[in-house]
C-alpha cells in the first residue's frame, strides 16, 4: 500500500454496494429448497446488478439471453457489499469488489444503494432510469432500454450534474 499523499476536504459520499438509506429493503427470494444464494464461478461483483438462477447462483454478467428470459425480471437485483463479501486474493491488492465463487451473496430486489454510474446518457436528473447491461455488468443512468440492456426498475436518487464514473445513489422504493 502506498503512503497517503492526498487528503480530501469532504468524505466520500459512499462506497458502491453500500446502503444509501435506512428505507425498507427486500431480498430477492432464491426459491431453492434452502434459499441458497451464492456467487457464480466466473465473476460476481458487489455494487452491481445480478441475476439469480434456479439453482441459487448469482451472476453479475449473465448475458442478455438469460436476463431477458421469461420470469427473469423477478430474479434481477442489486448485489450488496457487506463486510467479508469480497475476499482479496490478488497478491498485494488493497481492495476488491469481487465475490469468490460459492461465497454467500446478498441480492436485493428493493432498497436504496450507492452505485457507480459506468455510463451517462444525456443529462439525467433525479428519477432517471437505471439501465443494466447484463453482458458487461455496466450501469447506465438515463439511457433507454435497447436490444441488449435491461431496465432494472431502480431510479437515480442523486441530485446535480452526474458524470460517468461517479458514485451515485439509486433506489427502488418510490423515494
C-alpha positions as CSV (number, residue, x, y, z in Angstrom):
1,X,0.0,0.0,0.0
2,X,1.5,3.4,-1.0
3,X,1.9,6.2,1.5
4,X,-1.1,8.5,1.7
5,X,-0.5,11.6,-0.5
6,X,-4.0,13.1,-0.8
7,X,-6.4,14.4,1.9
8,X,-10.0,15.1,0.8
9,X,-11.8,18.1,2.2
10,X,-15.1,16.2,2.3
11,X,-15.6,12.5,2.9
12,X,-16.7,10.3,0.1
13,X,-20.5,10.1,-0.5
14,X,-20.4,6.3,-0.1
15,X,-18.9,3.1,-1.4
16,X,-20.6,1.3,-4.3
17,X,-22.7,-1.5,-3.0
18,X,-23.4,0.0,0.4
19,X,-26.9,1.1,1.7
20,X,-27.7,4.7,0.9
21,X,-30.5,5.0,3.4
22,X,-32.4,3.1,6.1
23,X,-35.5,2.9,3.9
24,X,-37.2,-0.5,3.7
25,X,-35.3,-3.1,1.6
26,X,-36.2,-6.6,0.4
27,X,-34.1,-9.5,-0.7
28,X,-34.7,-11.3,-4.0
29,X,-36.2,-14.7,-3.0
30,X,-34.0,-17.6,-4.1
31,X,-36.7,-20.1,-4.5
32,X,-34.4,-23.1,-3.8
33,X,-35.2,-25.5,-1.0
34,X,-32.7,-24.0,1.3
35,X,-32.9,-20.4,0.0
36,X,-29.3,-20.7,-1.4
37,X,-27.8,-17.5,-2.8
38,X,-24.1,-17.9,-3.8
39,X,-21.7,-16.3,-6.3
40,X,-21.2,-17.8,-9.8
41,X,-18.0,-19.4,-10.9
42,X,-17.0,-16.7,-13.4
43,X,-17.4,-13.3,-11.6
44,X,-19.8,-11.7,-9.2
45,X,-19.2,-8.1,-8.3
46,X,-20.7,-6.3,-5.3
47,X,-22.1,-2.9,-6.2
48,X,-23.7,-4.0,-9.5
49,X,-26.8,-5.8,-10.6
50,X,-27.0,-9.6,-10.8
51,X,-29.3,-12.4,-11.8
52,X,-30.0,-15.4,-9.7
53,X,-30.7,-18.7,-11.5
54,X,-33.0,-21.6,-10.4
55,X,-30.1,-23.2,-8.5
56,X,-29.5,-20.1,-6.3
57,X,-26.3,-19.0,-8.2
58,X,-25.9,-15.2,-8.7
59,X,-24.0,-13.8,-11.7
60,X,-23.3,-10.1,-12.4
61,X,-22.6,-10.8,-16.1
62,X,-25.2,-13.5,-17.1
63,X,-25.6,-12.2,-20.7
64,X,-28.7,-10.7,-22.3
65,X,-30.4,-14.0,-23.2
66,X,-30.6,-15.2,-19.5
67,X,-31.5,-11.7,-18.2
68,X,-34.3,-11.2,-20.7
69,X,-35.8,-14.8,-20.5
70,X,-39.3,-15.3,-19.2
71,X,-39.5,-14.8,-15.5
72,X,-36.1,-13.3,-15.2
73,X,-37.4,-9.9,-14.2
74,X,-38.2,-11.3,-10.7
75,X,-34.7,-12.7,-10.4
76,X,-32.8,-9.5,-11.0
77,X,-31.5,-7.5,-8.0
78,X,-28.7,-5.3,-6.7
79,X,-25.6,-7.1,-5.2
80,X,-25.0,-5.6,-1.7
81,X,-21.5,-5.0,-0.5
82,X,-21.1,-6.3,3.1
83,X,-18.2,-7.0,5.4
84,X,-16.4,-10.1,4.3
85,X,-18.1,-10.4,0.9
86,X,-15.1,-9.6,-1.2
87,X,-12.0,-11.6,-0.4
88,X,-8.7,-10.2,-1.5
89,X,-6.9,-12.9,-3.4
90,X,-4.7,-10.9,-5.7
91,X,-1.2,-10.6,-4.4
92,X,-0.7,-7.2,-2.6
93,X,-4.1,-5.9,-3.7
94,X,-5.6,-3.3,-1.4
95,X,-9.3,-3.9,-2.1
96,X,-11.8,-5.9,-4.2
97,X,-15.5,-5.9,-5.0
98,X,-15.3,-9.5,-6.4
99,X,-17.2,-12.1,-4.5
100,X,-15.5,-15.5,-4.9
101,X,-17.3,-18.5,-6.4
102,X,-19.6,-20.2,-3.9
103,X,-19.4,-17.4,-1.3
104,X,-22.7,-16.0,0.0
105,X,-24.3,-13.1,-1.9
106,X,-26.9,-10.6,-0.7
107,X,-29.2,-9.8,-3.7
108,X,-31.7,-7.1,-3.1
109,X,-35.0,-6.5,-5.1
110,X,-35.6,-3.1,-3.5
111,X,-33.7,-0.6,-1.4
112,X,-31.5,2.5,-1.8
113,X,-27.8,1.9,-2.6
114,X,-24.7,3.6,-3.7
115,X,-23.5,2.5,-7.2
116,X,-21.0,3.6,-9.8
117,X,-22.6,5.2,-12.9
118,X,-20.4,3.5,-15.5
119,X,-22.1,5.5,-18.3
120,X,-24.3,8.5,-18.6
121,X,-26.8,9.2,-21.4
122,X,-27.9,12.8,-21.8
123,X,-28.3,14.9,-18.7
124,X,-30.1,12.7,-16.2
125,X,-32.0,14.2,-13.3
126,X,-33.4,12.6,-10.2
127,X,-35.8,9.9,-11.2
128,X,-33.8,8.9,-14.3
129,X,-33.9,5.2,-15.2
130,X,-31.0,2.9,-14.2
131,X,-30.3,0.6,-17.1
132,X,-28.1,-2.6,-16.7
133,X,-26.1,-4.3,-19.5
134,X,-26.1,-7.9,-18.4
135,X,-23.3,-8.8,-20.9
136,X,-20.8,-6.4,-19.4
137,X,-22.3,-5.7,-16.0
138,X,-22.2,-1.9,-16.5
139,X,-24.8,0.5,-15.2
140,X,-26.0,3.4,-17.5
141,X,-28.0,6.2,-16.0
142,X,-30.6,8.0,-18.2
143,X,-30.5,5.6,-21.1
144,X,-33.4,3.9,-22.7
145,X,-33.7,0.1,-23.0
146,X,-32.2,-1.3,-26.1
147,X,-32.0,-4.8,-27.5
148,X,-29.1,-5.7,-25.2
149,X,-30.0,-3.9,-22.0
150,X,-32.4,-4.3,-19.1
151,X,-34.5,-1.7,-17.2
152,X,-33.8,-2.6,-13.5
153,X,-36.7,-0.6,-12.1
154,X,-34.2,1.4,-10.0
155,X,-34.1,5.1,-10.4
156,X,-31.4,7.8,-9.8
157,X,-31.8,9.5,-6.4
158,X,-28.7,11.8,-6.6
159,X,-29.1,15.4,-7.4
160,X,-27.0,17.7,-9.5
161,X,-24.9,17.0,-12.6
162,X,-23.8,13.4,-12.9
163,X,-20.7,12.3,-14.7
164,X,-19.5,8.8,-15.8
165,X,-17.6,7.0,-13.1
166,X,-19.3,8.9,-10.3
167,X,-20.7,7.2,-7.2
168,X,-24.4,7.9,-7.2
169,X,-27.5,6.9,-5.1
170,X,-30.0,4.7,-6.8
171,X,-33.2,3.3,-5.3
172,X,-36.3,1.2,-5.9
173,X,-38.7,2.3,-3.1
174,X,-40.6,5.1,-4.7
175,X,-38.4,7.6,-2.7
